């Protein structure tokens, strides 16, 4: 082979034999060095749960059985202060780019954009084209890049699909959520739940269950290139535990007796478990959310129904853990587990929405979407289920608030990192360093032995990364990568937060909130029980000034006074369905039903 290459060089380039020998030797050396470097690079897997609360898994104090995540925690490092945004797509944009969600084009979810927002390049609801994903950069660095599960960053323009954003193999669902058993739509915004494989629409198998399917496909993607010596990056984005909350009966049944004492007892039990683990201080104060109902004021039938709602939720977490275990066992079987970095986390805190209690949505759910909420089959095929605000508060225990809100329960979630890059003395330990979702992209690139190109990629101007590299923390070189002048900031739908040092300002709008800025010392008061803006006016003013800078740098737009993310999403979905129905001149009964439901929702909202 070498002699053949030498002859080719001599014939084509007319080089003398000594020069040819040198060039061939150099080429061989470079190729072998590249192959050795690729083989030495660790595989990287990112597992993203959807709407998982701070204490929803056993390593963070949960009563839910999650032995595989327990194992990852014992071999890895848990973060007690890892932050995301409080909504799904903006978090995903930051995770995959290391760029603020506004500058990435995903300042809000596409389903909930206002007309004014949709005119801004920061509010597309889809990844901008001046953004380079880590999948693209990892592929450039010699990695196979795979993605399975929820995408939610654009699909109607094919250039927005993950198959065009650096992922070599993809099986994805593009929406905010989807049914876990079938392809029926879970909200009126969609006619059915779409799935795509490598950019082409597919039909799901009859025995589909989302968590099982996502892991099956992830394993097949890895298996396709096994043995070619290239490392792989796999991104698994679970639907668990996004609404509709659904689980196989055998998982739900394990928890039928677990939640009969109600949400307040569960929140108290988890609070103590979190403190006993050392995730927060034993003397840290916590608050009771004003949206938590009185369990004892419920009827026996209401208690029975609500406890099963939470049992389904627990079953969905349990099932996700089981299928994560299948992936881990596969990695062990092919000899790749010890050379694989695994990052497990959630996109935001638990989902509090409970449209099932609204008569208008009940009409839509049953007659347009084809769901029931029957007790006997709750969480199973054709069943629509949520946990509501009270159990969502327990899922975020001991923190306050939940998804959509800038309280700790909306944006502080579990994160576990395990694998060969972790210092041995950190295995099984807890890091109290702050970390932000933007930090994962530069960390992953460093682990892979590459880096973000800055403000230019292949001759095109791009957004630079602004996250921090966590690797010095993971290899034991430092206790934190954040200093007292560094900030963590986000805004979605008018709700916002900024963290600097031990302090945090929050702004939460409407409903149970007072639509005012508040200051907390979250080092001493992670439950955000005592607002201290009057006691610390200079700190309060400093953080507000930092937030103003953040809004200018990132194109943050104000929202209308009555803006509500879930209501706007419902309104946008209804308008879309009406337009489609009128354009197709069919489905008049469905249209009348939708208009009736909208009227019920509107008048009920006006009364409240």
C-alpha positions, 0 to 999 in steps of 0.5 A: 500500500505504501509503495503504491502511494509513493508511486502515485506521488511520483507520477502525479507530482513528479517528486523525487523518491526521498521527498515522496518517502518523507511525505508519505511518512508524515501523512501516515504519522498525522493519520495515526495521531488523529486516530489515536487522539479520536480514540482517546477522546471520551464519548459524551451523553447528555440526558435531558429530562423535561419539567423534572423538579429539584427533588424528583429523583432519589439522589436529590431526596425523592421517594421515587425509585431511580436506582440508575440515576442513583448509580450515576450520582454515586460515581459522579458529581451532583450540583446543588446550585445548577440553574436553567431558564424556567421554560423548555426551548430557551433552556435547550437553545442555551444548552446546545449553543452556550449562547443566551437564549435571546441572542440564539433566537429563542427568547420565548417558546414559539407557541407563546410569542406575541405579535410584537415579539415575532418581529424580533430576531431574538424572538423567533422561537427557533435557532438563529442561523448565526448560531453554531451548535455544539453538535456541529463543532463536535462533528468537526472534531471527529465525533459521531453526533446523535439526537433522539427525543424532543427538539422544540427549536424549529422544524417547518423550515428544513434548515432548522431541523437537528439533522441540519444543525450538526447532528449526524443521526436524528429521531426527533419530535419537534413540538413543546410536548407530545403524547407518550403513547400515540401520535395524537396532539396533546394541545390544539396547537398541533393536529398530531404529534409529528416525529422525524428521522433524519429529517423525514417524517415517520410513523410511530410503532404500535407499541410506542412509549416515549421513554423506551422509544428514545433509548431504543433509537439512541442505542441503535444510533451508537451501534451503527458506528460501533467499532470505527474508533470515532467517539460519539456525542448523544443527546437524549431529550426525554418527554418525561415528565412533561404534560400529558403525564403518562406511564405504563400501569405497572410503574404507576401501581408501585406508587398508588399508596405513596401519595395518599397523605397529600402534597404538603406532607410530601413537600415536608418529607422531601425538604428534610431528605434534601437537607439530610443529603446536604444539598441545602443547609439544615437551617435553611428556611422554606416557604409554602406557596400560596397556590398550595391547596388544603389537602384536608379540605378535599373530599375522599374522592378528590384525595383518591384522584389527586394521589393517583395523578402524582402516582402516574408522575412518579411512575413516569420518572421511574420508567425514565430511570429504567430506560436510562439503565438500559442505555447504561447496560448497553454501554457496559456491554460494548466496553464504552461505559468507562470512557463515557461522560454522562450529564443528566439534568432537567430543562426547568422546574416542574409543570404547574399548569392544570388546564383539566380544571377548566371547563373550556379545556375539558371540552377541547380535551375530550371532543377535539383531542380525544382524551379522557381523565378516567381514574382507572386508566389515568396515565395510560393510552388516551388519558390526559393527566397533570399534577397541578400547582400543589404537587408541582410545589412538592416536586420542587421542594424545598424551593419556591415556585415552579416552571415559568417562574423565576423562583428557585423552584422554576430554575434550580434543577438536578444535575449529575455529571459522571465519567472519566473526566471527573476527579476521583475524590469528587465521585459521590460528592456534591458541588455547591458551586453555581452553574448555569445551562450556558456552561454546559456547551463550553464544558462539553467542547473542552471535554472533547478537546475542541473549542468554540471558534468565537465570533466567526465560523467558516467565514461567517459571523456568528454569536460567541459563546458566553457560558463558563467552562466547568472542567476545572471544577470537575477535575478538582482544580477549583471549587467554583468557576464563578466569582462575586462579579459574575452574573446569571440572568434570564428573562422569559415572558416578562418573568426574570431573574439575575444572580450575582454573588450570594444575591438574587433579584426576581420578577414574577408577574400576575396570578399569585405574584405581585409583579414587583422586583424582590431581592434575596440572599439565596446562600442563606435563604434558598427558599426565598422566604424573606425579601431584603431589598429594603435592608440592602438597597445598594445591593438591590440597586446594583443587581437592577442595574446589571439586569438593565445592562443584560436587557440591552445586550440581549434585546429583551422586549417588554410584554403586555401587562396581561401576558401569560405564557400558557394563555398566549400559547392557547390563544395562538393555537386556537387562531392557528386551528381556526385559520386552518379550518376556514382554509380547508372549509371543513371541520366546522363542528370542531371550529364551533367547539373550539370557539365555545371552549375559548369563550368559556376560558375567556370569561372564566379568566375575566372573573378571576 
